[in-house]
């Protein structure tokens, strides 16, 4: 059976295998990939003001006590320590969904009497988020980022 196997047969088998490999890569492989969206629609404008984000993170790193978040039945609660005095009690948060920009939540809030705020569970879907909490203290920017897995 293999007595009539020549180099021409080997070339045809190699070429056929290569064509099958290319067809697999073109037809099957892209089905498993996720879409890739830009993080922001105004990417270049955001990049120009990124120095404020760097300053905010550096300022937050120097705090003795930092805001902490907890997950509960009502949602995600962010508690600010008494040593952090927020200008006008105004805090901005971005709940950034890593795989779907339609599920992002961005809002400016005022801290309540307990020096905290809650992101209600109704606006949060199951999945992985990055929580960015931004505020100003003595007109200096502060920012802390948390990785959140909401179940």
KACOR-V28707 format. One record per residue. N is the residue number from 1. RES is the residue in one small letter. D_FIRST is the distance of its C-alpha to the first C-alpha in whole Angstrom. Layout:
n-><N | N>
res-><RES | RES>
d_first-><D_FIRST | D_FIRST>
This chain:
n-><1 | 2 | 3 | 4 | 5 | 6 | 7 | 8 | 9 | 10 | 11 | 12 | 13 | 14 | 15 | 16 | 17 | 18 | 19 | 20 | 21 | 22 | 23 | 24 | 25 | 26 | 27 | 28 | 29 | 30 | 31 | 32 | 33 | 34 | 35 | 36 | 37 | 38 | 39 | 40 | 41 | 42 | 43 | 44 | 45 | 46 | 47 | 48 | 49 | 50 | 51 | 52 | 53 | 54 | 55 | 56 | 57 | 58 | 59 | 60 | 61 | 62 | 63 | 64 | 65 | 66 | 67 | 68 | 69 | 70 | 71 | 72 | 73 | 74 | 75 | 76 | 77 | 78 | 79 | 80 | 81 | 82 | 83 | 84 | 85 | 86 | 87 | 88 | 89 | 90 | 91 | 92 | 93 | 94 | 95 | 96 | 97 | 98 | 99 | 100 | 101 | 102 | 103 | 104 | 105 | 106 | 107 | 108 | 109 | 110 | 111 | 112 | 113 | 114 | 115 | 116 | 117 | 118 | 119 | 120 | 121 | 122 | 123 | 124 | 125 | 126 | 127 | 128 | 129 | 130 | 131 | 132 | 133 | 134 | 135 | 136 | 137 | 138 | 139 | 140 | 141 | 142 | 143 | 144 | 145 | 146 | 147 | 148 | 149 | 150 | 151>
res-><x | x | x | x | x | x | x | x | x | x | x | x | x | x | x | x | x | x | x | x | x | x | x | x | x | x | x | x | x | x | x | x | x | x | x | x | x | x | x | x | x | x | x | x | x | x | x | x | x | x | x | x | x | x | x | x | x | x | x | x | x | x | x | x | x | x | x | x | x | x | x | x | x | x | x | x | x | x | x | x | x | x | x | x | x | x | x | x | x | x | x | x | x | x | x | x | x | x | x | x | x | x | x | x | x | x | x | x | x | x | x | x | x | x | x | x | x | x | x | x | x | x | x | x | x | x | x | x | x | x | x | x | x | x | x | x | x | x | x | x | x | x | x | x | x | x | x | x | x | x | x>
d_first-><0 | 4 | 6 | 7 | 8 | 12 | 15 | 16 | 13 | 15 | 18 | 17 | 16 | 19 | 21 | 20 | 21 | 24 | 25 | 25 | 27 | 30 | 30 | 30 | 33 | 35 | 35 | 35 | 36 | 40 | 40 | 41 | 44 | 47 | 50 | 52 | 55 | 58 | 60 | 63 | 64 | 67 | 64 | 66 | 70 | 69 | 67 | 71 | 73 | 70 | 73 | 75 | 72 | 72 | 75 | 75 | 73 | 74 | 78 | 76 | 75 | 78 | 80 | 81 | 80 | 77 | 77 | 74 | 72 | 72 | 70 | 71 | 72 | 74 | 71 | 71 | 75 | 75 | 78 | 80 | 82 | 86 | 86 | 84 | 87 | 85 | 87 | 88 | 86 | 83 | 79 | 76 | 73 | 69 | 67 | 64 | 61 | 58 | 55 | 57 | 60 | 62 | 63 | 65 | 68 | 71 | 75 | 78 | 80 | 83 | 83 | 85 | 88 | 86 | 84 | 81 | 79 | 76 | 73 | 73 | 70 | 70 | 69 | 66 | 62 | 60 | 58 | 59 | 62 | 63 | 67 | 69 | 73 | 75 | 79 | 82 | 84 | 87 | 86 | 83 | 79 | 77 | 74 | 72 | 68 | 66 | 63 | 63 | 61 | 63 | 61>
